[in-house]
Amino acid sequence: LDRPAPTSPAPKVLHEVTYLYAKDAGLWELAQPFNPHVRKGTEIGRTRALDRLDGSPLIAPCDGEALWWKETPSMRHDDILCAIGH
């Protein structure tokens, strides 16, 4: 009761959203540990076609905040895997 009220962080205004799409059908795996504060060049996750063992990294094209990401592992061609606000 004698403590000051907690303060909220200042609101952040995002001006653009960049969508990252699946290039092929297959499986998608979110990077672990996942950080919603995305930095350009960091790996967000990996995609893999069902007929291949090797995967391809999904790399953040910009700094920003991950607003949404696909939770399920299956993906279709052109599915949105992640949305980054910046």
N, CA, C and O atoms as CSV, one atom per row, in Angstrom:
chain,resi,resn,atom,element,x,y,z
A,1,LEU,N,N,0.798,-1.190,0.000
A,1,LEU,CA,C,0.000,0.000,0.000
A,1,LEU,C,C,0.846,1.260,0.000
A,1,LEU,O,O,0.401,2.306,-0.474
A,2,ASP,N,N,2.056,1.174,0.524
A,2,ASP,CA,C,2.937,2.336,0.502
A,2,ASP,C,C,3.804,2.356,-0.753
A,2,ASP,O,O,4.630,3.251,-0.933
A,3,ARG,N,N,3.610,1.363,-1.616
A,3,ARG,CA,C,4.414,1.286,-2.840
A,3,ARG,C,C,3.779,2.119,-3.938
A,3,ARG,O,O,2.558,2.269,-3.979
A,4,PRO,N,N,4.612,2.671,-4.842
A,4,PRO,CA,C,4.035,3.406,-5.977
A,4,PRO,C,C,3.330,2.440,-6.932
A,4,PRO,O,O,3.670,1.259,-7.006
A,5,ALA,N,N,2.369,2.954,-7.639
A,5,ALA,CA,C,1.640,2.140,-8.619
A,5,ALA,C,C,2.591,1.712,-9.731
A,5,ALA,O,O,3.447,2.495,-10.144
A,6,PRO,N,N,2.453,0.477,-10.221
A,6,PRO,CA,C,3.321,0.032,-11.318
A,6,PRO,C,C,3.073,0.873,-12.569
A,6,PRO,O,O,1.955,1.318,-12.832
A,7,THR,N,N,4.132,1.074,-13.319
A,7,THR,CA,C,4.011,1.852,-14.555
A,7,THR,C,C,3.978,0.911,-15.745
A,7,THR,O,O,4.600,-0.151,-15.726
A,8,SER,N,N,3.265,1.295,-16.757
A,8,SER,CA,C,3.191,0.525,-17.997
A,8,SER,C,C,4.230,1.058,-18.963
A,8,SER,O,O,4.532,2.251,-18.953
A,9,PRO,N,N,4.784,0.184,-19.802
A,9,PRO,CA,C,5.712,0.682,-20.816
A,9,PRO,C,C,4.975,1.586,-21.801
A,9,PRO,O,O,3.769,1.456,-22.010
A,10,ALA,N,N,5.723,2.495,-22.392
A,10,ALA,CA,C,5.126,3.399,-23.383
A,10,ALA,C,C,4.628,2.582,-24.566
A,10,ALA,O,O,5.280,1.616,-24.960
A,11,PRO,N,N,3.485,2.949,-25.140
A,11,PRO,CA,C,2.986,2.213,-26.303
A,11,PRO,C,C,3.951,2.335,-27.480
A,11,PRO,O,O,4.606,3.361,-27.661
A,12,LYS,N,N,4.022,1.284,-28.262
A,12,LYS,CA,C,4.887,1.266,-29.439
A,12,LYS,C,C,4.002,1.352,-30.670
A,12,LYS,O,O,3.019,0.620,-30.786
A,13,VAL,N,N,4.345,2.237,-31.578
A,13,VAL,CA,C,3.586,2.398,-32.816
A,13,VAL,C,C,4.326,1.662,-33.928
A,13,VAL,O,O,5.502,1.920,-34.184
A,14,LEU,N,N,3.624,0.745,-34.581
A,14,LEU,CA,C,4.188,-0.004,-35.702
A,14,LEU,C,C,3.573,0.535,-36.984
A,14,LEU,O,O,2.361,0.737,-37.062
A,15,HIS,N,N,4.406,0.766,-37.982
A,15,HIS,CA,C,3.939,1.394,-39.215
A,15,HIS,C,C,3.763,0.415,-40.371
A,15,HIS,O,O,3.039,0.705,-41.322
A,16,GLU,N,N,4.412,-0.727,-40.297
A,16,GLU,CA,C,4.336,-1.709,-41.381
A,16,GLU,C,C,4.280,-3.112,-40.797
A,16,GLU,O,O,4.681,-3.342,-39.656
A,17,VAL,N,N,3.782,-4.035,-41.588
A,17,VAL,CA,C,3.805,-5.452,-41.236
A,17,VAL,C,C,4.438,-6.200,-42.402
A,17,VAL,O,O,4.022,-6.044,-43.550
A,18,THR,N,N,5.443,-7.009,-42.101
A,18,THR,CA,C,6.085,-7.856,-43.098
A,18,THR,C,C,5.663,-9.295,-42.833
A,18,THR,O,O,5.789,-9.791,-41.714
A,19,TYR,N,N,5.163,-9.958,-43.861
A,19,TYR,CA,C,4.708,-11.344,-43.748
A,19,TYR,C,C,5.768,-12.268,-44.327
A,19,TYR,O,O,6.333,-11.988,-45.384
A,20,LEU,N,N,6.035,-13.364,-43.636
A,20,LEU,CA,C,6.962,-14.378,-44.126
A,20,LEU,C,C,6.137,-15.585,-44.546
A,20,LEU,O,O,5.367,-16.126,-43.753
A,21,TYR,N,N,6.300,-16.005,-45.791
A,21,TYR,CA,C,5.478,-17.055,-46.395
A,21,TYR,C,C,6.265,-18.349,-46.575
A,21,TYR,O,O,7.490,-18.331,-46.703
A,22,ALA,N,N,5.548,-19.472,-46.583
A,22,ALA,CA,C,6.143,-20.774,-46.874
A,22,ALA,C,C,6.396,-20.874,-48.377
A,22,ALA,O,O,5.505,-20.598,-49.181
A,23,LYS,N,N,7.606,-21.268,-48.752
A,23,LYS,CA,C,7.941,-21.417,-50.174
A,23,LYS,C,C,7.450,-22.746,-50.731
A,23,LYS,O,O,7.216,-22.875,-51.933
A,24,ASP,N,N,7.296,-23.731,-49.856
A,24,ASP,CA,C,6.856,-25.067,-50.258
A,24,ASP,C,C,5.861,-25.598,-49.231
A,24,ASP,O,O,5.674,-25.004,-48.168
A,25,ALA,N,N,5.235,-26.705,-49.555
A,25,ALA,CA,C,4.428,-27.431,-48.571
A,25,ALA,C,C,5.371,-28.295,-47.744
A,25,ALA,O,O,6.421,-28.710,-48.234
A,26,GLY,N,N,5.008,-28.567,-46.507
A,26,GLY,CA,C,5.850,-29.409,-45.664
A,26,GLY,C,C,5.635,-29.134,-44.198
A,26,GLY,O,O,4.503,-28.997,-43.734
A,27,LEU,N,N,6.754,-29.053,-43.460
A,27,LEU,CA,C,6.705,-28.854,-42.018
A,27,LEU,C,C,7.413,-27.560,-41.632
A,27,LEU,O,O,8.380,-27.145,-42.269
A,28,TRP,N,N,6.912,-26.944,-40.585
A,28,TRP,CA,C,7.434,-25.680,-40.069
A,28,TRP,C,C,7.718,-25.861,-38.588
A,28,TRP,O,O,6.910,-26.437,-37.861
A,29,GLU,N,N,8.865,-25.369,-38.143
A,29,GLU,CA,C,9.225,-25.459,-36.734
A,29,GLU,C,C,9.726,-24.099,-36.270
A,29,GLU,O,O,10.644,-23.538,-36.869
A,30,LEU,N,N,9.137,-23.573,-35.222
A,30,LEU,CA,C,9.525,-22.295,-34.646
A,30,LEU,C,C,10.859,-22.459,-33.927
A,30,LEU,O,O,11.090,-23.477,-33.274
A,31,ALA,N,N,11.739,-21.468,-34.041
A,31,ALA,CA,C,13.034,-21.516,-33.362
A,31,ALA,C,C,12.824,-21.583,-31.851
A,31,ALA,O,O,11.888,-20.985,-31.320
A,32,GLN,N,N,13.693,-22.306,-31.172
A,32,GLN,CA,C,13.616,-22.428,-29.709
A,32,GLN,C,C,14.922,-21.945,-29.105
A,32,GLN,O,O,15.976,-22.391,-29.558
A,33,PRO,N,N,14.924,-21.097,-28.148
A,33,PRO,CA,C,13.752,-20.402,-27.620
A,33,PRO,C,C,13.339,-19.291,-28.571
A,33,PRO,O,O,14.189,-18.644,-29.183
A,34,PHE,N,N,12.049,-19.070,-28.695
A,34,PHE,CA,C,11.538,-18.039,-29.599
A,34,PHE,C,C,11.476,-16.711,-28.865
A,34,PHE,O,O,10.982,-16.633,-27.741
A,35,ASN,N,N,11.981,-15.672,-29.507
A,35,ASN,CA,C,11.950,-14.328,-28.932
A,35,ASN,C,C,11.073,-13.458,-29.822
A,35,ASN,O,O,11.399,-13.282,-30.996
A,36,PRO,N,N,9.973,-12.907,-29.313
A,36,PRO,CA,C,9.103,-12.079,-30.152
A,36,PRO,C,C,9.719,-10.736,-30.550
A,36,PRO,O,O,9.190,-10.051,-31.426
A,37,HIS,N,N,10.837,-10.353,-29.914
A,37,HIS,CA,C,11.561,-9.143,-30.313
A,37,HIS,C,C,12.574,-9.568,-31.374
A,37,HIS,O,O,13.678,-10.003,-31.047
A,38,VAL,N,N,12.200,-9.441,-32.629
A,38,VAL,CA,C,12.947,-9.997,-33.752
A,38,VAL,C,C,14.030,-9.021,-34.207
A,38,VAL,O,O,13.802,-7.814,-34.290
A,39,ARG,N,N,15.200,-9.559,-34.498
A,39,ARG,CA,C,16.299,-8.775,-35.064
A,39,ARG,C,C,16.582,-9.266,-36.480
A,39,ARG,O,O,16.558,-10.468,-36.746
A,40,LYS,N,N,16.846,-8.339,-37.374
A,40,LYS,CA,C,17.153,-8.677,-38.767
A,40,LYS,C,C,18.301,-9.688,-38.804
A,40,LYS,O,O,19.313,-9.523,-38.123
A,41,GLY,N,N,18.125,-10.732,-39.608
A,41,GLY,CA,C,19.158,-11.744,-39.784
A,41,GLY,C,C,19.086,-12.917,-38.820
A,41,GLY,O,O,19.828,-13.885,-38.981
A,42,THR,N,N,18.208,-12.855,-37.817
A,42,THR,CA,C,18.093,-13.975,-36.881
A,42,THR,C,C,17.143,-15.038,-37.435
A,42,THR,O,O,16.227,-14.739,-38.202
A,43,GLU,N,N,17.381,-16.264,-37.035
A,43,GLU,CA,C,16.530,-17.373,-37.481
A,43,GLU,C,C,15.253,-17.399,-36.650
A,43,GLU,O,O,15.299,-17.475,-35.422
A,44,ILE,N,N,14.117,-17.336,-37.332
A,44,ILE,CA,C,12.814,-17.382,-36.669
A,44,ILE,C,C,12.335,-18.821,-36.543
A,44,ILE,O,O,11.658,-19.178,-35.578
A,45,GLY,N,N,12.688,-19.635,-37.514
A,45,GLY,CA,C,12.273,-21.032,-37.517
A,45,GLY,C,C,12.892,-21.748,-38.704
A,45,GLY,O,O,13.763,-21.210,-39.387
A,46,ARG,N,N,12.424,-22.985,-38.940
A,46,ARG,CA,C,12.925,-23.773,-40.071
A,46,ARG,C,C,11.743,-24.390,-40.801
A,46,ARG,O,O,10.733,-24.755,-40.198
A,47,THR,N,N,11.894,-24.494,-42.103
A,47,THR,CA,C,10.892,-25.161,-42.926
A,47,THR,C,C,11.538,-26.384,-43.571
A,47,THR,O,O,12.744,-26.411,-43.818
A,48,ARG,N,N,10.712,-27.390,-43.839
A,48,ARG,CA,C,11.233,-28.613,-44.456
A,48,ARG,C,C,10.150,-29.223,-45.320
A,48,ARG,O,O,9.015,-29.403,-44.879
A,49,ALA,N,N,10.509,-29.541,-46.552
A,49,ALA,CA,C,9.599,-30.269,-47.432
A,49,ALA,C,C,9.510,-31.712,-46.932
A,49,ALA,O,O,10.469,-32.233,-46.364
A,50,LEU,N,N,8.377,-32.348,-47.139
A,50,LEU,CA,C,8.178,-33.706,-46.627
A,50,LEU,C,C,9.100,-34.731,-47.270
A,50,LEU,O,O,9.394,-35.759,-46.660
A,51,ASP,N,N,9.561,-34.475,-48.481
A,51,ASP,CA,C,10.407,-35.442,-49.174
A,51,ASP,C,C,11.904,-35.168,-48.985
A,51,ASP,O,O,12.729,-35.777,-49.667
A,52,ARG,N,N,12.264,-34.261,-48.070
A,52,ARG,CA,C,13.677,-33.950,-47.831
A,52,ARG,C,C,13.968,-33.982,-46.334
A,52,ARG,O,O,13.119,-33.632,-45.515
A,53,LEU,N,N,15.174,-34.404,-45.994
A,53,LEU,CA,C,15.580,-34.423,-44.591
A,53,LEU,C,C,16.129,-33.076,-44.141
A,53,LEU,O,O,15.973,-32.685,-42.985
A,54,ASP,N,N,16.773,-32.369,-45.069
A,54,ASP,CA,C,17.360,-31.080,-44.693
A,54,ASP,C,C,16.286,-29.999,-44.660
A,54,ASP,O,O,15.301,-30.063,-45.396
A,55,GLY,N,N,16.482,-29.030,-43.818
A,55,GLY,CA,C,15.532,-27.929,-43.697
A,55,GLY,C,C,16.157,-26.622,-44.136
A,55,GLY,O,O,17.369,-26.531,-44.328
A,56,SER,N,N,15.324,-25.619,-44.291
A,56,SER,CA,C,15.783,-24.284,-44.658
A,56,SER,C,C,15.430,-23.319,-43.538
A,56,SER,O,O,14.304,-23.332,-43.040
A,57,PRO,N,N,16.386,-22.479,-43.134
A,57,PRO,CA,C,16.065,-21.512,-42.089
A,57,PRO,C,C,15.154,-20.411,-42.621
A,57,PRO,O,O,15.251,-20.018,-43.784
A,58,LEU,N,N,14.279,-19.926,-41.767
A,58,LEU,CA,C,13.451,-18.764,-42.074
A,58,LEU,C,C,14.091,-17.599,-41.324
A,58,LEU,O,O,14.089,-17.569,-40.094
A,59,ILE,N,N,14.637,-16.646,-42.069
A,59,ILE,CA,C,15.434,-15.554,-41.508
A,59,ILE,C,C,14.618,-14.264,-41.493
A,59,ILE,O,O,13.936,-13.936,-42.463
A,60,ALA,N,N,14.698,-13.543,-40.386
A,60,ALA,CA,C,13.985,-12.265,-40.261
A,60,ALA,C,C,14.579,-11.244,-41.230
A,60,ALA,O,O,15.787,-11.008,-41.208
A,61,PRO,N,N,13.746,-10.631,-42.084
A,61,PRO,CA,C,14.244,-9.646,-43.041
A,61,PRO,C,C,14.378,-8.241,-42.443
A,61,PRO,O,O,14.906,-7.337,-43.091
A,62,CYS,N,N,13.896,-8.059,-41.196
A,62,CYS,CA,C,13.906,-6.726,-40.586
A,62,CYS,C,C,13.834,-6.856,-39.068
A,62,CYS,O,O,13.487,-7.912,-38.540
A,63,ASP,N,N,14.163,-5.778,-38.380
A,63,ASP,CA,C,13.933,-5.692,-36.937
A,63,ASP,C,C,12.450,-5.462,-36.700
A,63,ASP,O,O,11.785,-4.854,-37.539
A,64,GLY,N,N,11.918,-5.928,-35.588
A,64,GLY,CA,C,10.522,-5.661,-35.274
A,64,GLY,C,C,9.987,-6.565,-34.187
A,64,GLY,O,O,10.740,-7.201,-33.450
A,65,GLU,N,N,8.669,-6.607,-34.103
A,65,GLU,CA,C,7.962,-7.417,-33.115
A,65,GLU,C,C,7.164,-8.493,-33.847
A,65,GLU,O,O,6.404,-8.195,-34.767
A,66,ALA,N,N,7.344,-9.742,-33.430
A,66,ALA,CA,C,6.544,-10.819,-34.013
A,66,ALA,C,C,5.114,-10.653,-33.510
A,66,ALA,O,O,4.843,-10.807,-32.319
A,67,LEU,N,N,4.207,-10.339,-34.422
A,67,LEU,CA,C,2.812,-10.107,-34.065
A,67,LEU,C,C,2.004,-11.396,-34.066
A,67,LEU,O,O,1.055,-11.552,-33.298
A,68,TRP,N,N,2.391,-12.310,-34.932
A,68,TRP,CA,C,1.652,-13.558,-35.109
A,68,TRP,C,C,2.597,-14.572,-35.724
A,68,TRP,O,O,3.436,-14.215,-36.551
A,69,TRP,N,N,2.473,-15.841,-35.326
A,69,TRP,CA,C,3.241,-16.910,-35.958
A,69,TRP,C,C,2.402,-18.169,-35.956
A,69,TRP,O,O,1.538,-18.369,-35.102
A,70,LYS,N,N,2.681,-19.008,-36.932
A,70,LYS,CA,C,1.935,-20.260,-37.106
A,70,LYS,C,C,2.350,-21.238,-36.013
A,70,LYS,O,O,3.535,-21.520,-35.835
A,71,GLU,N,N,1.371,-21.746,-35.291
A,71,GLU,CA,C,1.630,-22.661,-34.176
A,71,GLU,C,C,1.691,-24.124,-34.610
A,71,GLU,O,O,2.377,-24.927,-33.977
A,72,THR,N,N,0.989,-24.476,-35.673
A,72,THR,CA,C,0.936,-25.878,-36.094
A,72,THR,C,C,2.098,-26.188,-37.025
A,72,THR,O,O,2.546,-25.305,-37.756
A,73,PRO,N,N,2.600,-27.428,-37.019
A,73,PRO,CA,C,3.770,-27.749,-37.827
A,73,PRO,C,C,3.503,-27.896,-39.323
A,73,PRO,O,O,4.417,-27.688,-40.122
A,74,SER,N,N,2.294,-28.243,-39.723
A,74,SER,CA,C,2.053,-28.436,-41.158
A,74,SER,C,C,1.914,-27.088,-41.853
A,74,SER,O,O,1.364,-26.137,-41.298
A,75,MET,N,N,2.427,-27.028,-43.081
A,75,MET,CA,C,2.321,-25.790,-43.855
A,75,MET,C,C,2.043,-26.131,-45.306
A,75,MET,O,O,2.457,-27.175,-45.810
A,76,ARG,N,N,1.338,-25.236,-45.962
A,76,ARG,CA,C,1.081,-25.338,-47.391
A,76,ARG,C,C,1.862,-24.239,-48.094
A,76,ARG,O,O,2.274,-23.259,-47.473
A,77,HIS,N,N,2.056,-24.411,-49.377
A,77,HIS,CA,C,2.723,-23.385,-50.177
A,77,HIS,C,C,1.996,-22.054,-49.985
A,77,HIS,O,O,0.773,-21.991,-50.105
A,78,ASP,N,N,2.728,-21.017,-49.693
A,78,ASP,CA,C,2.229,-19.645,-49.495
A,78,ASP,C,C,1.486,-19.420,-48.181
A,78,ASP,O,O,0.870,-18.367,-48.017
A,79,ASP,N,N,1.517,-20.363,-47.235
A,79,ASP,CA,C,0.984,-20.088,-45.899
A,79,ASP,C,C,1.809,-18.972,-45.260
A,79,ASP,O,O,3.015,-18.880,-45.491
A,80,ILE,N,N,1.165,-18.131,-44.463
A,80,ILE,CA,C,1.898,-17.132,-43.687
A,80,ILE,C,C,2.445,-17.834,-42.452
A,80,ILE,O,O,1.690,-18.421,-41.677
A,81,LEU,N,N,3.765,-17.771,-42.270
A,81,LEU,CA,C,4.397,-18.420,-41.129
A,81,LEU,C,C,4.609,-17.450,-39.971
A,81,LEU,O,O,4.580,-17.851,-38.808
A,82,CYS,N,N,4.821,-16.184,-40.288
A,82,CYS,CA,C,5.080,-15.195,-39.248
A,82,CYS,C,C,4.770,-13.806,-39.791
A,82,CYS,O,O,4.974,-13.534,-40.974
A,83,ALA,N,N,4.275,-12.930,-38.919
A,83,ALA,CA,C,4.041,-11.523,-39.264
A,83,ALA,C,C,4.887,-10.676,-38.319
A,83,ALA,O,O,4.805,-10.823,-37.100
A,84,ILE,N,N,5.696,-9.790,-38.889
A,84,ILE,CA,C,6.581,-8.933,-38.097
A,84,ILE,C,C,6.134,-7.489,-38.260
A,84,ILE,O,O,6.086,-6.969,-39.374
A,85,GLY,N,N,5.810,-6.847,-37.152
A,85,GLY,CA,C,5.463,-5.431,-37.172
A,85,GLY,C,C,6.713,-4.603,-36.953
A,85,GLY,O,O,7.548,-4.924,-36.108
A,86,HIS,N,N,6.831,-3.529,-37.730
A,86,HIS,CA,C,8.000,-2.641,-37.582
A,86,HIS,C,C,7.633,-1.238,-37.961
A,86,HIS,O,O,8.477,-0.343,-37.905
